[in-house]
Amino acid sequence: MRRFLKLAALACLPFALSACISATQDYETELGFSLVSGQTAQRLGKEAMWIQNSADAAAARSRVNGLLASRYVGVDAAIQVAILNNKNLQASYADVGMSVADLWQEDLLANPTISVGYSGIGVGRTIESIVAANLTRLLTRERRLDVAEVRLLQAQLRAVDATLALSAETRRAWIEAVAAWEAVSSLNQAKTAADAAAELARELGRTGAMPKADQAREQAFYAEITGQTAEARLAANLAKERLYRVMGVWGKDLDFEVPNSLPGLPGGLRGYSSVEAEALRNRVDLQVARLKLEALARSYGLTNATRYVSDLDLAAGIEVEEEVEETEEGGEETNNIVSGMIEAGIEIPIFDSGQARLRKAEFQYLKAANLLAAKAVDIRAEARAAYKAYRGRHDIARHYQSSVVPLRVTVEKESLLTYNGMITNTFDLLADTRAKLGAILTALQAKRDFYLADADLTAAITGGLGGAPSAETETAVAEGGGAEH
């Protein structure tokens, strides 16, 4: 009588080939974020924090409270609050963690496939157990890790670019809010003067010293200034709301004010020997595009390596056969026969030879290469335009500040002197006053546009330009006044 027992145990071959791989390697997501925080500190001088737990949230909250404790919040403080507090930016940081997790996943061995079979009834039986591993995944591990590492760097640089874009958007929102309140202040001063003139006109009208037409002109001017001030105050409040949104603040965090006016025009301008070269060297979005091309190149190598073999499974083990025979004395003798076994399964490329996948990878690489070249051309143009706008806006603002406004002030003063001497009529005096007010508001707008162009130039050279509209397409801040802001 014979009984057969067949057993294929798990072989160590797949694991021996990957002995250098640590299955418990620790991929800390903070390691992936260190590049983002370092680049933020280097480019902006600001602290970037990825909030992942309650301790991080408490630290960020404490820092935000300290920055908002001052009555007036400057542009640097507003940018730092936005980086710590803006939830859209925090959401973009999560892409870094997901890319780290993808890299971790690529470093892990594929789960083996286990199959168990049983056959035979009665005296003869066979039990088989086979463990199979995907050999293609193991052999291409290094290339897949290379691709995953490049994609991780892409995610990191995208997070840096998102931080730069938020910084540029916050700077623009702060400039617009401050400029709007500066316009409000100028209109308030004009409104005060117009109020006094209207009151004087009423008193003179009671004595008969001023005709009703002149009284009406003074009162109409005051009414118009009052309406413009209300519109400007509304525009300033809306501008500050945009700043609130970008900074991610609400509730009691809204109790801060922005300065009453923008800084004066700088005495000198920033100079660049080659603004295009600076932009090509520093723009983060161009670095991301280059990494995309590199990732496709490495992925193309992976596609080429698996062109003919896309699925290769390897199963290995030992087979133990137990043979039991009856001896002449009536007893039993047991013999164990041990033999090795190996099985391999491979996809046969009869219908799909991999040429279509290979050509698709080539076309993807060609597309990315052309997009990278186009991106470089666009960045050159953006840098040139931003620098021209920067210098041009400075010249315009300087012209209004040093020429137009002083002349309008002089005209109004002379008109007021002749008016008091009964030479100039009320209509001419009001026309000169309106012209002076218009020149002042235009000068304020020109100064605002210069600082917006300055912010655009920084973004055009370092990155984050996509997050901010151009100063050339921005609508003018409505004139208006107010004290509490």
Secondary structure by P-SEA (a helix, b strand, c coil): cbbbbbbbcccaaaaaaaccccccccccccccaaaaaaaaaaaccbbbbbcccaaaaaaaaaaaaaaaccccccaaaaaaaaaaccaaaaaaaaaaaaaaaaaaaaacccbbbbbbbbbbcccbbbbbbbbbccaaaaaaaaaaaaaaaaaaaaaaaaaaaaaaaaaaaaaaaaaaaaaaaaaaaaaaaaaaaaaaaaaaaaaaaaaccccaaaaaaaaaaaaaaaaaaaaaaaaaaaaaaaaaaaaccccccccccccccccccccbbbbbccaaaaaaaccaaaaaaaaaaaaaaaaaaaaaaaccccbbbbbbbbbbbbbbbbccccbbbbbbbbbbbbbbbbbbcccccaaaaaaaaaaaaaaaaaaaaaaaaaaaaaaaaaaaaaaaaaaaaaaaaccaaaaaaaaaaaaaaaaaaccccaaaaaaaaaaaaaaaaaaaaaaaaaaaaaaaaaaaccccccccccccccccccccccccc
